[in-house]
C-alpha cells in the first residue's frame, strides 16, 4: 500500500489523484480531517483507508508489511505562524519518526521540504547538500524545514530511497481551503469576481518596481509528476529543488490570470502587510540541474499554460482535481 500524509491538503490530494490516474487505489490517506473544505479534496478519489495523523505512527508499527512507500506531504505550512512548538511537533518530530520507521523497515520516503529554506537566497538556489547548514530561512516554517533537511543528511541509517523536495511557489487546484496562504492566482480570480480588479503588493525595495517581485511558480500537476517519477525511478538519494526553473513576476502572473478569464488586466498596488514585510522574498528561482541530471526529462508547464489550465478548468467553477 502507498501512504500519503497531508492527503486532504493541496499537494497531498493532488498526489492521491496522480496515484489514482496511474492505477493505484491501495492508498492510505493520513490527515486530521477536521476541515471540511480540505476533506472535499478527497471526493471522487479511490482510497483504501483514512487514518488520523495522531494514530498513524501506531498503525505503522502494527502494520509494517503493508507499506510500499510513504509520500510525506503533511506539515504546518503557514509562513506567518510564530509558535515554534507547532513546527517542532508537526514538521520535525513527526518527520523524524517517519524517517526512523522507513529506515528500520526499508521503505522509500519522499517528503516535502521547501524553498523557504533558502531565505533571501544569499547562497543562491542550488540544491547542494553542502550549503544546508549555512542557510538562513526567514521564518519559523522555513527554519523547521531546513532543520529536518540538515538532520536527515547527518543520519547513517536512512530509508533505501529518500527524497526531500524543495518546493518553490506551487499553485493549482485543490487549494481552496488555504485562505491567506493560497496562491496569488487563486486570490486574483477571487478578487476579479468580487471587484473586477486585483491588488498586488507594492515593492518596498528601491531595486524592484511594483509588481516585479519574482518567484519560481510551478504547477502542481508538474510537482506530482516529479514525485511519482522519483518513486518509480529511484535516482540518487537526497534533496532536490522542485520549481519550474524560471522566475516570473507577480505582474506577469496577475495579467495572465486576467487573460485566462477573457479580461483585460486591471491591477493596482497596496502595501505589503507589516507582519510579513521584513521576511518577504523578492526573488526565487530553482536551479533544476540536479533533477535533470538524475534523468527527469519531462517539460514543465509554462506559467501561461499552467494558469490557463488552472483558471479555466478548475477555478472558474471551483472544481477539484
Secondary structure, 3 states (H helix, E strand, C coil): CEEEECCCCHHHHHHHHHHHHCCCCCEEEEECCCCHHHHHHHCCCCCCEEEEHHHHHHHHHHCHHHCCEEEECCCCCCCCCCCHHHHHHHHHHHHHHHHHHHHHHCCEEEEEEEHHHHCCCCCCCCCCHHHHHHCCCCCHHHHHHHHHHHHHHCCCCCCCCEEEEEECEEECCCCHHHHHHCCHHHHHHHHHHHHCCEEEECCCCCCCCCCCCEEEEEEHHHHHHHHHHHHHHCCCCEEEEECCCCEEEHHHHHHHHHHHCCCCCCEEEECCCHHHHCCCCCECCCCCHHHHHHCCCCCCCCHHHHHHHHHHHHHCCCCCC
